[in-house]
Amino acid sequence: MLFENHCLNSNGIPHIEQLNYQIHHSLDAPKSICSNVVNETLAIAQTGTKVVDTYKLGMRIGAEGMSKHFSLENRTINAVWPAEYSYMPHSIPDVNSTIGSGPNIDVATFNIQGYAAECE
């Protein structure tokens, strides 16, 4: 149940303060998971690292965290790749491509409980 009975007013409508509190606390774990994914990915990203390795790391860390807290609809996708792929919308680098000396980008897409955010 999304709203507990004690969060509803006499008309059955959620109290906004309680709703904000519930939403805030329900996002604590996703925020932590997403932050960990980005930090760990950036930690391994260096010249010569395979793009696929950064992608796999993000998937593994995200899956571990999400399996503890949320349903299968939640996912994290994060990878670092050469900026030359970035100018083309929705372009994906070759699986054998490697991170160069720069510029490189980190593409992070997180879908948490139906809400999505992307950062590049």
N, C-alpha and C positions, 0 to 999 in steps of 0.2 A: 504494500500500500504506500503510495507516494506521500500522502499526508496522514499523519496520525490524528486520531479523533480530538486530542487535546489541542491541536493546532487550528481547529475549525471554530469559527464564531457560531452564534446561534442560528444563522442562516445556512450553515454548512460550507461557508466560504473560508479559505485559509487566511489566517492573520498574516499580514505581510511581514511583520517582524519575525514570526516563527518560520515563515517560508524562506526568508533571506538567511536565517540561521541554518536551516536544514540544507539549503543549497550550498552555502559557504562550507559547511563541514563535509558535505558529500563530495566536494571538489578537492579536499585536502590530499587524499591519496593520489588522484590523477595528477595534481600539480607536482607532487613529489616524484612520481614515476616519470613524467615527461621531463622534468629537470634532470633526473638521473640519466635518462636516455641521451639527452643532448650532451651532458658533461662527459659521460663515458665515451661517446662517439668522438667528440672533439679531442679527447685524451689520446686516442689511437690514430687520429688523422695526421699523417705526415707524408712528405714526399715519398712516393713509391708504394704507399698503402693501396690495396685494391679497393675500388669503390664497393664491390660486393661484400667485402669484410665489414665496412662501416654499416652497410645495410643490414647484414645478418646480426651484428651486435645490437643494433637498435630493436630489431624484431625479438631477439632473445630476452633482453632486459624488459622490454615492454610486455611481452607475454608472461614473464615470471610475475611481474607486479600486478598485471591485470587479472591473472588467474586467482590471485588472493583476494581481490576486491570487487571485481565486476563481471559482467556477462561477456559472452563472445562477441557482442556487437561493438565492443571497445577495441581500439587498436592504435598502435603507435607505428609510424613509419618515419625513419630518420636515416639520412645518408649524406655523405660528403662526396662531391665530385667536382671536376674542373668546371670553371665558370663558363667555358665555351658552350656547354650544353644548356645553360640557363636562358639564353636569349630566345630560344624556341619554346613556346608554351607546351607544356606536358611532354617535353622531350625526356627520354631516359637514356643514360649513357650505356655504352656497350658493357656487358658483364665483365669483360677483361680489362676495362680501362682502369687507370691508376690515378691517384691524386698527384698533381704536379707541384712545382714549386710555388705556384700561385698565378693568378687568383683562383681560389676555390670557393665553393659555396656549401653551406649546410642547409639541406632542405628538411624541414621537420613538419610532419602532418600528424595531428593527433585527433582522433575521433573518440570522444568520451560521452557516453550516455546520450547519443544523438546529436551532440554539439561537436563541430569540427573547427580546428584552427590550423593555419599553415603559416610558417615563418621561413623566410629564405634569407 
